[in-house]
Amino acid sequence: MSAEYDRLVADIATNAPGAIPSTVEAELMVVLRDFLQHTAAWKADFEMPVQPDRTCYVLQPPRGVQVHLLFMVYNSTDTERRPLGSTGGVRMNVPGQIEFRIAPSAAATYVARVSLYPVADDNGSAASCRAAVPGHILSEYYDTLFQGILSRLQAQMLKGYSSPQMAIMRQKLYREGRSIAKADIARSHVWGGQQWQYPVATTAMGRQNGA
Amino acid sequence: MAYLKVGDVITQVRVLLQDEDAEGYRYSLNSLMQALNEGLLETRRLRPDIYRHRRLDVPQYTVDQLDQFIDYEQMYLPGLIAYTAGMAQLRDSEEATDQRAAALLNTFTTKLTAIA
């Protein structure tokens, strides 16, 4: 992520003269969190040894990383990776805590597929959080993240680079890019996938702001 | 972040003040250091992001720390130098010096909050 990050900081410095690197880093973290929470671009599988007498299991993501959404749980021995508990038998009411409605029938190793996002570590260091995020995310969504960071910088008060109008415009560009990324990720980056979708307002399962 | 030492900043302040004769400085080191520290506090008010890496803790220096690197964003150092010189000149009573002091203090604010 370092080379891309250096390019990003240079591009930000060009468009927001006077912006301090530590501020750019902090805003990158805020935008990365928002982007990853909305798009689920960062997924990972966690192995989870299960026991017949237990229904709750806690995932242990690396330091500086937080679990956001649970996508599926499957048995590690199942080569087809069929999801377990697809009828509501698996929940994650607290991010990172997998709960089975009925305890597994036998000891086994399950795999939980979850989406992740970075959080500040104990020292509050944004650099360590950034280091944890896979480099391809910054490369692939460079323009969108760039607009998001600049939007937040330009919305700040009393800076040489403050510009409310530009902040609004860039925020729109960022949200557009985030939506496109979310759709691409939902279709697993397959060209020619489903070309239509119900409007968000008509879908009962839609994840709307504030919902 | 820190490339210049506190003593280097004071030296540049003395250049602005035309007070480079080490045999008999017009402005004492104590007074310049106090002005410098006030500039650091004023920076915290205007641009708290400059101290984000320190969790908004403002450094303060003493006359015994001239060899210490100053923890200040390098691109904004010229503004801090102008502020320190301006505060030093405020103590002079001549009208011309007052105008110059005001100009230097305005330079500081402008450099921190505007492009120009």
Interface residues (C-beta under 8 A of the other chain):
Chain A: P17 G18 I20 S22 T23 A26 G124 Q156 L158 K159 G160 Y161
Chain B: L46 R47 D49 I50 R52 H53 R55 E73 M75 Y76 T113 A114 I115
